Amino acid sequence: MTENKAASIQALKFGERMYFPSKVTTVDTSGERLRISLFGGIEILARAVIIATGAHYRSLPIARWGEFENAGIYYACTELEVRSCAGREVAVVGGSNSAGQAALFLSSRGCTVDLVVRGEDIGVRMSSYLVNRIVSDPMISVRASTEITALEGDTSLESVRMTNSVTGEEAVKPCRGLFCFIGADPASGWLYGDCSVDGNGFIRTDAHIPTEDLGKHWQNLGRGPLPFETSIPGVFAAGDVRHGSIKRVAAAVGEGASAVSSVHQVVGVRL
Ligand SMILES: Cc1cc2nc3c(=O)[nH]c(=O)nc-3n(C[C@H](O)[C@H](O)[C@H](O)COP(=O)(O)OP(=O)(O)OC[C@H]3O[C@@H](n4cnc5c(N)ncnc54)[C@H](O)[C@@H]3O)c2cc1C
């Protein structure tokens, strides 16, 4: 039995109702109960909601991207991904710390690394301790003002075309692994309204909510947000969609379980 199936059976034993596949389109917070609308017209009334809709890792808008995902294109850089390209030519896309850490990790596994950065200076968004290690690493070439503009290969990625946005110069480089670290977009677009989010749309919870965002909802409650509670009382967020989350499976699972504990406080469940 898969773990998913076991979890579903356990939930059903406790009288859960499940709707899947089913897309949430809105949460109306104006009434006494939260009103959740599902695509297709179903409405659910609830005293508490946990949002765990995750985030989508950004990709590059170039031909054949989907074809090479998991066949040379990766969004993480652990032993697992590196196994398939250790000692080979690889490219890392991105100018933030995660890209820098990936480049150093790949170099330590014998890879020849092109670090492809759209801006002209890697020091703008990357910590100086990483920049210093990268520029002195003979296995890493920094390609500033450069973008990947084409992908080539048969059933897996074999080479990439790089274009310098200043000179227009193009180069085709062998590439057995393309590691993409250009951020993630939270699946929170459906939650428009008065929920506090950060500049990128990740949902703010508890101590991360600025006081000015704790408006009318909280005036008569006599309490502040509980752990994982958003700026809307009774609405919680856990996992990748949450501002400040670690973006790992174990963290998302733990956050969800901890959010349930806060839900119990809101709905007055005694355990
Ligand atoms: C390519 C890749 C590799 C990764 N590798 C690792 C790894 O090796 N180790 C690790 O720990 N982590 C890894 N991660 C990160 C890990 O997958 C996430 O941190 C984790 O899945 C987050 O869990 P979550 O429940 O918050 O979101 P998700 O797992 O993204 O789940 C969100 C769910 O909500 C659904 N959803 C979205 N919007 C709506 C809506 N409006 N209505 C209804 N449902 C909706 C989505 O369809 C999805 O099923 C990887 C991620 C990626 C993309």
PDBQT file of the ligand as one rigid body, heavy atoms in Angstrom, charges set to zero:
ROOT
HETATM    1  C1  LIG A 301      11.932  19.388  -9.382  1.00  0.00    +0.000 C 
HETATM    2  C2  LIG A 301      11.853  19.488  -7.886  1.00  0.00    +0.000 A 
HETATM    3  C3  LIG A 301      12.694  18.689  -7.123  1.00  0.00    +0.000 A 
HETATM    4  C4  LIG A 301      12.629  18.741  -5.735  1.00  0.00    +0.000 A 
HETATM    5  N1  LIG A 301      13.450  17.930  -5.012  1.00  0.00    +0.000 NA
HETATM    6  C5  LIG A 301      13.334  17.890  -3.673  1.00  0.00    +0.000 A 
HETATM    7  C6  LIG A 301      14.124  16.986  -2.907  1.00  0.00    +0.000 A 
HETATM    8  O1  LIG A 301      14.928  16.221  -3.444  1.00  0.00    +0.000 OA
HETATM    9  N2  LIG A 301      13.973  16.989  -1.550  1.00  0.00    +0.000 N 
HETATM   10  C7  LIG A 301      13.075  17.811  -0.927  1.00  0.00    +0.000 A 
HETATM   11  O2  LIG A 301      12.940  17.736   0.306  1.00  0.00    +0.000 OA
HETATM   12  N3  LIG A 301      12.339  18.703  -1.630  1.00  0.00    +0.000 NA
HETATM   13  C8  LIG A 301      12.435  18.764  -2.983  1.00  0.00    +0.000 A 
HETATM   14  N4  LIG A 301      11.682  19.638  -3.709  1.00  0.00    +0.000 N 
HETATM   15  C9  LIG A 301      10.782  20.578  -2.975  1.00  0.00    +0.000 C 
HETATM   16  C10 LIG A 301       9.513  19.848  -2.496  1.00  0.00    +0.000 C 
HETATM   17  O3  LIG A 301       8.906  19.207  -3.600  1.00  0.00    +0.000 OA
HETATM   18  C11 LIG A 301       8.550  20.876  -1.890  1.00  0.00    +0.000 C 
HETATM   19  O4  LIG A 301       9.214  21.587  -0.858  1.00  0.00    +0.000 OA
HETATM   20  C12 LIG A 301       7.310  20.221  -1.299  1.00  0.00    +0.000 C 
HETATM   21  O5  LIG A 301       6.660  19.406  -2.250  1.00  0.00    +0.000 OA
HETATM   22  C13 LIG A 301       6.335  21.301  -0.820  1.00  0.00    +0.000 C 
HETATM   23  O6  LIG A 301       5.138  20.714  -0.420  1.00  0.00    +0.000 OA
HETATM   24  P1  LIG A 301       3.800  21.565  -0.451  1.00  0.00    +0.000 P 
HETATM   25  O7  LIG A 301       2.752  20.660   0.082  1.00  0.00    +0.000 OA
HETATM   26  O8  LIG A 301       3.993  22.880   0.189  1.00  0.00    +0.000 OA
HETATM   27  O9  LIG A 301       3.507  21.890  -1.999  1.00  0.00    +0.000 OA
HETATM   28  P2  LIG A 301       3.351  20.918  -3.239  1.00  0.00    +0.000 P 
HETATM   29  O10 LIG A 301       4.011  19.602  -3.017  1.00  0.00    +0.000 OA
HETATM   30  O11 LIG A 301       3.766  21.740  -4.411  1.00  0.00    +0.000 OA
HETATM   31  O12 LIG A 301       1.799  20.634  -3.301  1.00  0.00    +0.000 OA
HETATM   32  C14 LIG A 301       0.860  21.657  -3.586  1.00  0.00    +0.000 C 
HETATM   33  C15 LIG A 301      -0.392  21.000  -4.152  1.00  0.00    +0.000 C 
HETATM   34  O13 LIG A 301      -1.433  21.968  -4.175  1.00  0.00    +0.000 OA
HETATM   35  C16 LIG A 301      -2.111  21.871  -5.437  1.00  0.00    +0.000 C 
HETATM   36  N5  LIG A 301      -2.738  23.173  -5.740  1.00  0.00    +0.000 N 
HETATM   37  C17 LIG A 301      -2.157  24.337  -6.156  1.00  0.00    +0.000 A 
HETATM   38  N6  LIG A 301      -3.078  25.304  -6.310  1.00  0.00    +0.000 NA
HETATM   39  C18 LIG A 301      -4.273  24.745  -5.983  1.00  0.00    +0.000 A 
HETATM   40  C19 LIG A 301      -5.626  25.232  -5.942  1.00  0.00    +0.000 A 
HETATM   41  N7  LIG A 301      -5.940  26.486  -6.245  1.00  0.00    +0.000 N 
HETATM   42  N8  LIG A 301      -6.610  24.370  -5.569  1.00  0.00    +0.000 NA
HETATM   43  C20 LIG A 301      -6.329  23.080  -5.223  1.00  0.00    +0.000 A 
HETATM   44  N9  LIG A 301      -5.071  22.565  -5.227  1.00  0.00    +0.000 NA
HETATM   45  C21 LIG A 301      -4.064  23.387  -5.601  1.00  0.00    +0.000 A 
HETATM   46  C22 LIG A 301      -1.005  21.493  -6.413  1.00  0.00    +0.000 C 
HETATM   47  O14 LIG A 301      -1.569  20.922  -7.570  1.00  0.00    +0.000 OA
HETATM   48  C23 LIG A 301      -0.200  20.503  -5.584  1.00  0.00    +0.000 C 
HETATM   49  O15 LIG A 301      -0.751  19.211  -5.690  1.00  0.00    +0.000 OA
HETATM   50  C24 LIG A 301      11.700  19.611  -5.092  1.00  0.00    +0.000 A 
HETATM   51  C25 LIG A 301      10.858  20.409  -5.858  1.00  0.00    +0.000 A 
HETATM   52  C26 LIG A 301      10.937  20.352  -7.244  1.00  0.00    +0.000 A 
HETATM   53  C27 LIG A 301      10.000  21.202  -8.075  1.00  0.00    +0.000 C 
ENDROOT
TORSDOF 0
